[in-house]
Amino acid sequence: MNPEDINKSSNSNDEMKKDQSVKTPSSNEKNEATSVKERNDVVDLSEEDLQLKTDLDMLVERIQENNLDLMSSILTQLKEIIRTSTSSMTAVPKPLKFLRPHYSTLTQTFESWSEGPLKVQLADILSVLGMSYSDPSKRESLKYRLHGVTTDPSVWGHEYVRHLAAEIGAEFAERQEKDSATDDLMDLALLIVPFFLTHNAEADAIDLLQELGAIEKVTPYVEADNASRVCLYITSCVNLLPFPEDVAMLRTAHAIYRKFNQLTQALNIAIRLDDMSLIREDCEAAKDPLLKKQMAYILARQRIPFDMEDEELNDALNNIHLSDHFHHLGKELNLMDPKVPEDIFKSHLEVARTGLGSSGVYSAKQNLANTLVNSFVNAGYSNDRLVLVDDEKSSWIYKNKDSGMISATASIGLLQLWNVDMGLSLLDKYLYSSEENVKAGALLGIGVTNVAVRNEADPALAILSEYLETGSTKLRATAILGLGLAYAGSNREDMLDMFAPIVTDVKAPMQLSCLAALTLGLIFVGTCNGDVASTILQTLMEREEAGQNDNWGRFMALGLALLFIGKQDLADATIETLKAIEGDIARQAEILVDICSYAGTGNVLRIQKLLHICSEPLSADAKESERSAQSLAALGVAVIAMGEDIGSEMVTRQFDHMMHYGEPFIRKAVPLALGLLSASNPQMRIFDTLSRYSHDNDLDVAYNAIFAMGLVGAGTNNARLAQLLRQLASYYHKESNALFIVRIAQGLLYLGKGTMSLNPYHTDRQILGQTAFAGLMTVALAMLDASSLILDSSHWLLYGLTLAMRPRMLITLGEDGQYLPVSVRVGQAVDVVGQAGRPKVITGWVTHTTPVLLHHNERAELATEAYTPMATLEGIVILKKNNTEDIEMTA
């Protein structure tokens, strides 16, 4: 048929259409209309396209003739035309377009043929055509693909393979519901995965295997050039997956890192899994002494109890030289000169000059505020101009009254943080003081100075254990907490025998039992230790209900909850047991165990459950335990969401609703939740919100908002926050309790003169420090009842923050262990997940010479090719010198 005939036919059909009466078209008429449209389209074809269409029509006719002698060559020719077709990204390839009318004919022909090689060849073609023409719910591409096709699916191109992968996932889900076999789907998926991995589509490969529940099968197909991208995508998916899928993903990433001998990255994954057997395997696999030492520094940052055969390695593991490294940072940044509280308060800038530190006469509360601020600001520097300047009776310690002496003496331990020898020598003389509060403060100070440092001589245990059984309640309480701080995360079984009798002694003061339970939680944090859990549960059953109403009870509940940090479903049995126990503490423990077991996971279902608890209306005569449960649930929303940026942003909006419509006991928890969500990460949106809450009519809300402002800005020296806190000092100059909290927040803002962080996440914000989290939770619970604890006589609980304190530094060491200054670029971290090639991981960088400080969202990279870092550039990093030849080849 020539073009003129086609035009005549088209015109005659148009006239016939006009003459038809209005009625519902039959199927024959629909087909005729379709064919007319297609014939009209033919008019617009080029000569080359018209020839292609004619050839394809002819090949389809030949297929229907069933000439077996020619059939194989016909199918091969048809397959070659389809495979070699090219088109733009937005257009359907011409052969697929021209074969559309013949799809049903070809499927009928396929069904009529008997099994054999020719039918397999036709199935191959139909699988490709099905991508464009078939009903997606029928998954015909996959149907024909599984019909014995042996051709590599990658020959049909990327779009076909992606379409096939989508159908595999849908088919697998359907078969899983019916308990049908899925082996053929798995075999096909393993043909597709290598294609994805070699064509910059690592995300598609991982998603496919994740849908099939076989993510571990990706490991053999990963190559050295795409291993880092595969692992980056895998680890970024973990927070979006439920248990146990998240664990399977992490174990796969670990296996890939081990396959390519990237042991420090593998160790980081093992730490996230909290699997001591994997940690041990990774450490034993390291043969390079430098690599082993670097791994020791990584373990020390997470405070994992571990022993190595070499004394130098054990020193690194035990943080023996952490104080020296911190002092080196201070010297290089010119920060060794001590500051006094007035340097922080800048009272001359305050509008009302009658607050703390602005008058000549100091009250006991003003002195206590100055003491705590002085210790926070000069923490770890081993010097100050307030507490350590005088040993006489007229010293600063004795300018405090009653319990204020406890915090004043303990502040020596914070000033000597990580410097155990110096701290013990300075505190020793106070152990013989006739003033009980001074002696109690010395006991707590010994625990504080030993935080994060393990010493084979166990000086903290030797001194503090003497006061566990004898002495006043005050001495015993500070000795118990001191041991908890000194041995947090140590997992020492001998400590259980020491503290279990205090926990279970129903005749002991509630304060001692609860602090002992908290200490056990700190020591065995994240271990799911059954003996500790049963000890605390047994005590909850035996304690009289009158004793359970004590405001210290929440710390016993927290001690139990800390055992299950990040353990998810492993805490279910304990939660069920708590439901059977009566009393306020059990109700609080039930919530705390639940939120701690999902801490940092971003689990949406758990967050929804906690929001539901917060939204339940309570009657006017509701029990205190029900009110406490709601305030803890509000805190728990932040605890679960804190590890994931999108989740954090979403729950921040929920907190706005809670502040508008929530009950008072929920509203006072919300500022603390925001503080935990953004510790040492001063986002303007969050601290402006907290600034509004700090003027709330409910003083409990205001106290917690002010303290949360300190948490958010901790160690950042943020100028905007400093200005807001100075304004609050003027606003509350007549409200002593509020002003006291303002001063604490100011001290936290300049923590370690701006060199420390309270954020529990480290290593590119991938790993949750369990002991750091435990310290933050301890202080957050104390602030929930600030009036009877922090603002009364238990302000020394603030020293729980020392567990979360760590230098936000990058220090580089040479192969000889000496400090090695090198140029590094420091900039904002960029999310490069799923990007092909080697994109820049930082932006807006500035070049510095180490040591340098890293903010929450910052990352560093070496600006020289002379060295190779043994780990992520964060904390203490060992650099290995590259060979000159390697550098020249790279250039």
C-alpha positions, 0 to 999 in steps of 0.5 A: 500500500502506497501513501496515496492509498493510505490517505484515501482510506483515511479520508473515507473512514473519517466520512463514515465516522461522521455519518454514524448515529450516536451510540455506544461503540462495539468492540469491533468499532473500537478496534477499527478506530484504533487501527485508523489512528495507527494508520494516521500515525504511519503517515508521519513516519520517516522513510527509515521508520516506515521500512522498520515497521514493514520489516517488523510486520513481516517478521511477525507474519513469518512467526505465525507461519510456523516454518520451523526451518526459518523460525530460529533465524527469524527470532534472532533477527527480531531480537537483534532489532529490538536489542540494538534500537536506540532512542531518547531518554523520554521516548519509547524505542521504535521497535517496541512502539511498532510491535505494540499491535502484535503483542497479543498475537505473539502471546497467542502464538507462544501459547500454541507452541510446544516446549523447545528452544524456539519457545524459549527464544520467543519468551525472551522477546515477549518478556521485553515487550511485556515491559511496555504493553502488559498489565502491570498486575500480571507481571508478564515480563517476569512470567516470560523471563522465568519460562526457561530463558537463558539469555543474560537479562542485562543485554536488554538494557538498564530500564528492562532490568529495573522493571524486572527487579520491580516485578520480582519484588512484587511477585516475591511478596505475593508468594510469601503470603501464599507460602509458595516456593521462591527459589526461581525468583532468587536465582533470577535476582542473583543474575540481576544484582551483578549488573546493578553493581557494575552500572552505578546502581548499587541502591537498586541491587541492595533494595532488590535483595532487601525485598527478598530478605537476602541482603547477605547475598550481595557480598560476593558480588561487591568489588573494591571500587564500589564497596564504599558506596555499597556500604554507605547505602546499606548503613544509611538504610539501617535507621529506616528498617525494623529489627531484625532487618537492620541487624542483617544490613549491618552484618552485611556491611561488616562482611563487605568491609572484612572482605576488603580488609577495611578493619577500622570501618568493620570495627565501627560496624561491630560497635554499632552491632554491640557484638563483642565476638565480632569486635574481638575478631576484627581486632585479632585480624589486624596484623599492622601494629599501627592499625591495632593502635588505631582500633584501640583508640576507636574502642576507647572512644566508645569505652568498651572494656577490652584487653590487648597483649601490649602495654602501649595498646592497653594505654590507648584502650584505657584512655590513659593519655586522654588528659595529655591529648586534651592538654595538647589541644588546649595549648595549641589553641591557646586555651590553657589560661583559666577563666573565672565565672564572671568571664562567662556571665559578663554581668556588666552587659546585663540590664539588671545588675543585681544577679549572681556575681554582680554584687559584693555579697555572695549568697550560698546559692550564688557561690554554688552556681559559680562553683559549677560554672567554674568546673564546667568551663575549666573542665579537664584543664587541671587549673582554675582561679577559684577552687584550686588556688587555696588550701586553707579553711578560707578556701572557696569550698568553705564559702559554700554551705551544707550540700553545696560543699559536696558539689564544690569539692567534687568540682576538683574532680571535674577540673582534673577530668581524665587526669587521675593521678593529679585528681587523686592527690588533690582530693586525698586530703579532703577525705580526712575532713571533719566536715561530712559534706566535704568528705562526701564531695571528695568521694564523688570527685574521685569518681568524676576524675576517673570517668572514661579512664581505666587504671589497673590499680583501680584507685576509685574502687579501692577508696570508695568501696570502704564507704558502701556499707558504713557511714552516713547516707550522704557518704554512701550515696556519693560513694555509690554514684562515684563508682557508677561514674568511674566504672560506667560501661566496664561490665565488671561482674565483681561490681554486681556482688558489691551493689546487689545487697544495697539494691535489695535491702528493703530497710535501706533508705530509698535513695541508696537503693535507687542509686545502687540500681542506677550504678549497676545500670551504668556499669552494665549499660547495654549488656542485657545482664539477666542477673542485674535485671532480676535483682532490680525486678525482685526489689520492685516486687518487695518494696512497699508501695509507700517507698515507691512514691519516693522521687528517687524511684525513677533512678531505679527504673532508669538503672533497669532501662539502661541495661537494654539500650538499643536492644529492641525486642530483647527487652520484651520479657522484662517489660511483660514482667514489669506489667505484673508488678504494682507500684509507681516505679514499675510503671515508670520502668515499663516506659523507660525500658521501652524507650531505652531499648529503641534509643536512636533507632528512629522506630516510627511505631514506637514513637506513635505508641509514645505519642498515644500515651501522651495524648491519653486524657487523665482524670483530675485524681489520676495517680502520680505514676500515670502523670510520670509515665506521660512525661517520660513518654514525651522524653522518649519520643526524642530518645528514639528519634535522636539518631535520624535527622528526618525523624528528629524534624518530625517529632520537633513539630509534635512537641509544638503541639504538646506545648500548646495542648499538653498537661503541665507534666508533659509540658515540662518534659518537652524542653528536655526532650528538645535538649536531648534531641539536639545536644551540642548542636545549636540549631536556631529553630530549636533554641529560639523555641526554647527561648520562648518556653524559658519565659513560660508562666509555669516555672518548671517549664521555664527551668527545663527550657533554660537548662535545655538551652545549655544542653543544645549549646553545650561546648559551642560558645554560640554567641546567639545563645550567650546573648539569650542567656544574658537576657534571661539572667536580667529577666530572672534576677529576682528569681533565685532558682531560675537564675541558678539554672541560667548560670548552669546553662551559661557554664554548659555553653562554654563547656571546656572553653568551647572544646567539648561536646555532650552529644552522644553520637560520634564517628560521623554521627553513626555510633551512639555512645551508650555511657554518654546517653546514660549520663544525659538520661540521668540528668534529664530525669533529675531535671523532671523533678528539679525542685526537689532534686537539682534545686534542693540538695541533690545538685551534685547529680549534675556531675552525671553529665561527665559521662557524656563529656568528650573533646570534639577534637581531631588530633593526628599522630605519626607512626612514632606516636608523636603529634603530627601537625598536618593540613586538613580541610574542615567543612559541612558534611554532605550526604552523598548516599547513592551518588555515583563516582567519588563526590565531595563529602564536605562543602564550604571547607576551610583549611586548618592545621591539626589539632582542630575542633569539629562541630556537630555537622562538620567533617574533615579530610586530609589536604595532603597526599603525603599520609593515609589516615588509619580511620575516619578523621575524628578524635585521635587518628594515626597517619601512615606515611605514603611512599614517594612513588605512590604519591607521584603515581597518584599525581 
